[in-house]
Amino acid sequence: MAEWRKYRTVAAAGVALFVVLQLAVPISQFGDGNQTERFGWQMFSRVGDPIDFTVHTSTGSLVIDLEEVMARTRGDIPLEELLPPHLCNTVDGAESVTWDDKGYECSPG
C-alpha cells in the first residue's frame, strides 16, 4: 500500500510540474516586446494597429476598407509589405498605394 501512495505522489508531482511549465513559459515571454512573432503562442493575441491604405489612380483616390480585403487583420502579418502589391494587382488603374508617410508605386502593365 505504501508503494501505491508513493506512485500517486510522484504522479501528482509530475502533473503539477507539467502544469507549472505550461503556464510559466508563456508568461515569461509575455513582456519581451516582440509579440508579433509568427507561429508563436502569442500569434493571435495582438491586434494590428489600424492602417489606412489609399489607392491612387489616374481618375482619383480610393481609401481601402481592410474588412473588405481581409477576413481578419492580425498583428503578425506585415500589411505594409504584402497589401500594396496585392492592391496594385486587384484595383483597376492603380498607379500607387500610400499609407501613413509611405508609398508604393505600382508597376505598369
C-alpha positions as CSV (number, residue, x, y, z in Angstrom):
1,M,0.0,0.0,0.0
2,A,2.9,2.4,0.7
3,E,4.2,1.8,-2.8
4,W,0.8,2.9,-4.2
5,R,0.9,6.1,-2.3
6,K,4.5,6.8,-3.4
7,Y,3.4,6.2,-7.1
8,R,0.4,8.7,-6.6
9,T,2.7,11.3,-5.0
10,V,5.2,11.1,-7.9
11,A,2.4,11.2,-10.5
12,A,0.8,14.2,-8.8
13,A,4.2,16.0,-8.6
14,G,4.8,15.2,-12.4
15,V,1.4,16.6,-13.3
16,A,1.9,19.7,-11.2
17,L,5.3,20.3,-12.7
18,F,3.8,19.9,-16.2
19,V,1.1,22.5,-15.5
20,V,3.5,24.9,-14.0
21,L,5.8,24.7,-17.0
22,Q,2.8,25.2,-19.4
23,L,2.0,28.4,-17.6
24,A,5.5,29.7,-16.8
25,V,7.0,29.6,-20.3
26,P,4.3,31.7,-22.0
27,I,4.1,34.1,-19.0
28,S,7.9,34.6,-19.1
29,Q,7.7,35.5,-22.8
30,F,4.7,37.9,-22.4
31,G,6.5,41.1,-21.7
32,D,9.5,40.8,-24.1
33,G,8.1,43.4,-26.5
34,N,8.3,41.1,-29.6
35,Q,4.7,40.0,-29.7
36,T,4.4,39.7,-33.5
37,E,6.4,36.5,-33.9
38,R,4.8,34.2,-36.4
39,F,3.6,30.8,-35.2
40,G,4.4,31.8,-31.6
41,W,2.0,31.2,-28.8
42,Q,1.0,34.9,-28.9
43,M,0.3,34.9,-32.7
44,F,-3.4,35.7,-32.3
45,S,-3.1,37.7,-29.1
46,R,-2.0,41.0,-30.7
47,V,-4.3,43.1,-32.7
48,G,-2.6,45.0,-35.5
49,D,-2.6,48.8,-35.5
50,P,-5.2,50.2,-38.0
51,I,-3.6,51.3,-41.2
52,D,-5.4,53.4,-43.8
53,F,-4.3,52.4,-47.3
54,T,-5.2,54.7,-50.2
55,V,-5.0,53.5,-53.8
56,H,-4.3,56.3,-56.3
57,T,-5.5,56.0,-59.9
58,S,-5.5,58.5,-62.8
59,T,-9.1,59.4,-62.0
60,G,-8.8,59.8,-58.2
61,S,-8.1,58.1,-55.0
62,L,-9.8,55.2,-53.2
63,V,-9.5,54.6,-49.4
64,I,-9.4,50.8,-48.8
65,D,-11.5,49.3,-46.1
66,L,-9.4,46.4,-44.7
67,E,-12.6,44.5,-43.7
68,E,-13.5,44.2,-47.4
69,V,-10.0,43.0,-48.3
70,M,-9.1,40.7,-45.4
71,A,-11.2,38.4,-43.2
72,R,-9.3,39.3,-40.1
73,T,-6.4,41.6,-39.5
74,R,-3.6,40.3,-37.3
75,G,-0.6,41.9,-35.7
76,D,1.8,39.3,-37.0
77,I,1.1,39.9,-40.7
78,P,3.2,42.7,-42.2
79,L,0.5,44.5,-44.1
80,E,2.9,47.2,-45.3
81,E,4.9,44.6,-47.3
82,L,2.1,42.4,-48.6
83,L,-1.0,44.5,-49.2
84,P,0.3,47.2,-51.6
85,P,1.3,44.8,-54.3
86,H,-2.0,43.0,-53.9
87,L,-3.9,46.2,-54.2
88,C,-2.0,47.2,-57.3
89,N,-2.9,43.9,-58.9
90,T,-6.6,44.0,-57.9
91,V,-7.7,47.6,-58.2
92,D,-8.2,48.6,-61.9
93,G,-6.0,51.5,-62.9
94,A,-4.0,51.6,-59.7
95,E,-0.8,53.7,-60.0
96,S,0.3,53.9,-56.4
97,V,-0.6,53.0,-52.9
98,T,0.0,55.2,-49.9
99,W,-0.3,54.7,-46.1
100,D,1.0,56.8,-43.2
101,D,4.0,58.6,-44.7
102,K,5.0,55.7,-47.0
103,G,4.2,54.8,-50.6
104,Y,4.4,52.0,-53.1
105,E,4.5,52.6,-56.9
106,C,2.6,50.0,-58.9
107,S,4.5,48.5,-61.8
108,P,2.9,49.3,-65.2
109,G,1.2,46.6,-67.1
